[in-house]
């Protein structure tokens, strides 16, 4: 067994709210896990890496991505071939890792490409990509949000949902995405439109929980948010119009909220003249309300995760670091914003014993920055940062 010690850096470990100066940690080169940590003079090991007084923090989680999409195409890519989807997905996963994202939960993928890429990743054939939790296609009602030729399973009864979810698990899906409401990118529905029923979503939850898997609900408005909560989903995705009552129910049930703030911000910011007027208006009308509603939910104790909806218009796979600045607008400190990733996202996915924070026993997935991430969230947007998986530099 050989070991590598990284030293001479300031550490934000993702578990506390402060930095540790003059830090060091040691990584087992075979397992990729931290074996020791301290400050001051580092321990003597086989290899030593001087990080030259830079800043080290955990790699990010992004628990809401669409890796087969092209954020510059604006069409949802319903006409792409499976080969095109695979190429986009591989490139987008690499971009995510380069930006500092070391763990991804995919939530809706054309052709179930993420399931197939996960198999290649297990074989070591998908270099420079983050850890991946594959969802395959999302589950929607006929004619609803996400009902596309290659990107969704259309189900219209609890029995159809049960069959579809069981089939998805058979084919290698690891997490389930259901559509509780309409959305921004679909022309014939709206955020407040309820879609899959409580009974349909409850079946998805039942089948997923039988296999110790999670269900995420696309739920932007009401009554769909309430329906998803009553069905027992594990996370609400977007949640722009979450009410006080719903927030309290989320706290009681332990339901997480993934706000995807950057997805809503990019459309009115960059979409005028390039996207349909109805799409820009939907996002712009909701943006101010979103901050009010989500700020209240945070104050009530709802646990927020980090996800960006990457792949939606203008929402590139390099923008996860920009989400943290938007989270601070909800009343979070920079440390609290990062802990939406390092603590809450890891806990939601059930991997907190191995990933998320830089503590002894966990995998050494981290990024090296030139400036202090706790001083300004803009500092994590550094383009030329160094990114490590299991103690090995990837970028």
Buried (B, 14 or more C-beta within 10 A) or exposed (E): EEBBBBBBBBBBBBBEEEBBEBBBBBBBBEBBBBBBBBBEEBBEBEEBBEBEEBBBBBBBBBBBBBBBBBBEEBEBBEEBEBEBBBBBBBBBBBBBBBBBBBBBBBBBBBBBBBBBBBEEBEEEEBEBBBBBBBBBBBBBBEEBBBBBEBBBBBBBEBEBBBBBBEEBBEEBBBBBBBBBBBBBBBEEBBBBBBBBBBEBBBBBBBBBBEEEBBBBBBBBBBBBBBBBBBBBBBBBBBBBBBBEEBBBBBBEEEBBBBBBBBBBBBBBBBBEEEBEEEBBBBBBEBBEEBBEBBBBBBEBEBBBBBBBBBBBBBBBBBBBBBBBBBBBBBEBEBBBBBBBBBBBBBBBBEBBEBBBBBBEEBBBBBBBBEEBBBEEBBBBBBEEBBBBBBBEEBB
